[in-house]
Amino acid sequence: MNGYVPEGYQLVWNDEFSSGSELNPNDWKHEIKPSGWVNNELQNYVNGEYNGKRVTEIKDGMLHITAFEDNNKVYSARVYAHSEQGWLYGYFESRIKLPKGKGTWPAFWMMPSNNDYTTNPWPKCGEIDILEEVGVCPNTVVSCIHCQAHNHCNHTQIGESKDIKTAETEFHVYGCEWTADALKFYVDGELLMSYENDGQNNPDTWPFNKPFFIILNLAWGGCWGGMQGVDESALPVTMEVDYVRVYQKV
């Protein structure tokens, strides 16, 4: 499947996962957090591997993010691209094949760089979800935004979903064009949804005026991924990422 790059944009950063076996530490870092850290998720996020088994690995020109069970605990990965500086506006795209299994919760999304969550907590800080899917609803991909005025805590989040029969068996391209005026989300080059800046300079509705960074992760269980329980027999499960690309206006 092909992506969609808006006219007038040029490539400013990318990772094609074409060399080596591990993520480049100059571009990526792993989050390290125990189960229950967010959203009642069950996985433990570790730095690349646990007990000799990789949660992130580059092979066959792809990034493999794998969740597996070891001694009755689940281990997985959540990785950040250029989390300290991020990017302000641009077109962000990745080609991904999603994992299968009741309990999976893969995502390609963005959060603000260097955010102080004490003074600017979620959802006030903003969140851009380019792609999410849960295994309990297989092949239904979701894009959405969160901010103070629109978030899932008060059931006012703004998002759209699309059924793709092959989301878990084939690669598809997920993208977001982010400008000062709007966020536009694409699946395989087709517009899925838009969220427009209301022009009121209100951070409760438009906190998207500062740099954000890219996140790839594979959660297990949690308030959404585990809403109907989890099937541990599905483990291990792998999210495959062909590339991540960032474009900005010339």
C-alpha positions in Angstrom: 0.0 0.0 0.0 1.2 3.5 -0.8 1.2 6.5 1.5 0.4 10.1 0.8 2.8 12.9 1.0 1.2 16.4 0.7 2.6 18.7 -2.0 5.3 21.0 -0.9 6.9 18.7 1.7 10.4 17.3 1.9 11.8 14.4 3.9 13.6 15.7 7.0 14.0 12.5 9.1 13.4 8.8 8.5 14.3 5.4 9.7 14.0 2.6 7.1 15.3 -0.1 9.6 17.6 -1.3 6.9 20.8 -1.9 8.8 22.0 -3.4 12.1 19.9 -5.5 14.5 19.1 -2.8 17.2 17.6 0.6 17.1 20.0 3.5 16.7 20.3 5.1 20.1 20.9 8.5 18.4 17.4 8.3 17.1 15.4 6.2 19.6 15.1 5.4 23.2 13.2 2.8 25.1 10.8 3.6 27.9 11.3 1.5 31.0 8.2 1.1 33.1 6.5 -1.7 35.0 3.0 -3.2 34.4 0.2 -0.9 35.6 2.1 2.3 34.7 -0.6 3.6 32.4 -4.1 2.5 31.4 -3.9 -0.6 33.7 -1.8 -2.2 31.0 -0.2 -5.6 31.8 3.1 -5.4 30.0 6.5 -4.4 31.4 8.4 -2.1 29.1 12.1 -2.9 29.0 15.2 -1.6 27.3 15.5 -3.7 24.2 15.5 -7.2 25.8 14.6 -9.3 28.8 16.2 -12.6 29.8 17.9 -12.8 26.4 14.8 -12.3 24.3 14.3 -9.1 22.3 11.3 -6.8 22.5 12.8 -4.7 19.7 14.8 -6.1 16.8 15.6 -5.0 13.3 15.5 -7.9 10.8 14.6 -8.3 7.2 14.4 -4.5 6.8 11.7 -4.2 9.5 11.5 -3.1 13.1 9.9 -5.9 15.1 8.3 -5.0 18.4 7.4 -8.1 20.3 5.4 -8.8 23.4 6.1 -12.1 25.1 5.5 -13.9 28.3 8.3 -15.0 30.7 7.7 -16.4 34.1 4.1 -15.2 34.2 5.0 -11.7 33.3 4.6 -10.0 29.9 7.4 -7.9 28.4 7.2 -5.5 25.5 8.5 -2.2 24.1 7.6 1.4 23.9 10.1 3.5 21.9 10.5 7.3 21.3 12.0 9.0 18.3 13.8 12.3 19.1 11.8 12.8 22.2 13.8 15.8 23.4 13.4 18.0 20.4 10.5 16.5 18.5 9.0 18.3 15.5 6.7 21.2 15.1 4.3 20.5 12.2 4.9 18.2 9.3 3.7 15.0 7.7 4.3 11.9 9.8 4.0 8.4 8.2 4.7 4.8 9.0 4.1 1.5 7.2 2.9 -1.1 9.7 1.6 -4.7 10.0 -0.4 -5.1 13.2 -0.2 -8.1 15.5 -3.0 -10.6 16.1 -4.5 -11.7 19.4 -7.0 -10.7 22.1 -5.1 -8.4 24.4 -2.9 -6.6 21.8 -2.9 -2.7 21.7 -0.4 -1.4 19.2 0.0 2.3 18.5 1.8 4.9 16.4 1.3 8.2 18.1 2.8 11.5 19.3 3.2 13.4 22.6 4.7 16.8 23.4 8.5 17.0 23.8 9.9 17.9 27.2 6.5 18.3 28.7 6.2 19.0 32.4 3.3 16.8 33.4 3.1 18.5 36.8 2.2 21.8 35.4 0.7 20.6 32.1 -0.8 17.2 32.7 -2.6 14.9 30.3 -5.0 15.5 28.5 -4.3 19.3 28.7 -0.9 18.7 27.1 -2.4 17.1 24.0 -2.0 13.7 22.3 -2.0 12.8 18.6 -3.0 9.2 17.9 -2.1 8.4 14.2 -2.9 4.7 14.6 -4.3 2.5 17.3 -5.9 -0.9 17.2 -6.9 -3.5 19.7 -6.9 -7.2 19.1 -10.3 -7.7 20.6 -11.6 -5.6 17.6 -9.3 -7.0 14.9 -8.6 -5.0 11.8 -10.4 -1.9 13.0 -7.8 1.0 12.9 -8.4 4.2 14.8 -7.1 7.8 14.6 -8.0 10.4 17.2 -6.9 13.4 19.2 -7.0 14.2 22.9 -6.9 17.6 24.6 -8.5 19.2 27.6 -11.8 19.7 25.8 -11.9 16.4 24.0 -10.6 13.2 25.7 -11.7 9.7 26.5 -12.0 10.5 30.3 -15.2 12.4 29.6 -16.1 10.6 26.4 -15.5 13.6 24.2 -12.5 12.5 22.3 -12.6 13.1 18.6 -11.7 10.2 16.3 -12.6 8.0 13.4 -12.2 4.3 12.7 -11.8 2.2 9.6 -12.2 -1.5 9.0 -9.2 -2.9 7.0 -9.6 -6.7 6.5 -5.8 -7.2 6.1 -4.5 -4.8 8.8 -3.1 -7.8 10.8 -1.9 -9.8 7.8 -0.5 -7.1 5.4 1.3 -3.8 5.7 -0.7 -0.5 5.5 0.4 3.1 5.6 -0.7 5.4 8.4 -0.1 9.1 8.2 -0.9 12.5 9.8 -0.5 16.0 8.3 -0.1 18.5 11.1 -0.2 22.2 10.4 -1.1 25.3 12.4 -4.6 25.0 11.1 -5.5 21.3 11.3 -4.6 17.7 11.9 -5.4 15.4 9.0 -5.2 11.6 9.3 -4.7 9.2 6.4 -4.8 5.4 5.9 -3.2 4.2 2.7 -3.3 7.7 1.3 -7.0 8.2 1.9 -8.2 10.9 4.4 -9.8 9.3 7.4 -10.5 12.4 9.6 -9.6 16.0 10.3 -9.5 18.1 13.4 -9.3 21.8 12.8 -7.9 24.6 14.9 -10.8 26.8 16.0 -8.6 29.9 15.8 -9.5 31.0 19.3 -6.0 30.5 20.7 -7.4 28.2 23.3 -5.0 25.6 24.7 -8.0 23.5 25.8 -9.0 22.8 22.2 -5.6 23.3 20.4 -2.5 22.4 22.4 -0.9 21.4 19.1 1.4 24.4 18.8 4.6 23.0 20.2 6.9 20.2 19.2 5.7 16.6 19.6 7.7 13.4 19.3 6.9 10.0 17.7 6.0 6.9 19.8 5.7 3.3 18.7 4.5 0.8 21.2 2.9 -2.6 21.7 0.8 -2.7 24.9 -0.9 -5.8 26.3 -4.2 -5.6 28.0 -5.3 -2.4 29.7 -8.5 -0.5 29.8 -9.0 -0.8 26.1 -6.8 -3.6 24.9 -8.0 -5.8 27.8 -11.6 -4.7 27.9 -12.7 -8.3 27.3 -9.8 -10.0 28.9 -6.6 -11.2 27.2 -5.7 -14.5 25.5 -2.2 -15.3 26.8 -2.1 -18.3 24.4 -1.7 -15.6 21.6 1.8 -14.6 22.9 4.3 -13.9 21.6 2.9 -11.3 19.2 4.8 -8.9 17.0 4.1 -5.5 15.5 6.2 -5.0 12.3 7.2 -1.5 11.1 8.7 -1.1 7.7 9.7 2.6 8.1 9.0 5.8 9.9 9.3 9.1 7.9 8.9 12.8 8.8 8.3 15.4 6.2 8.1 19.2 6.6 7.2 22.0 4.3 10.0 23.3 2.1 
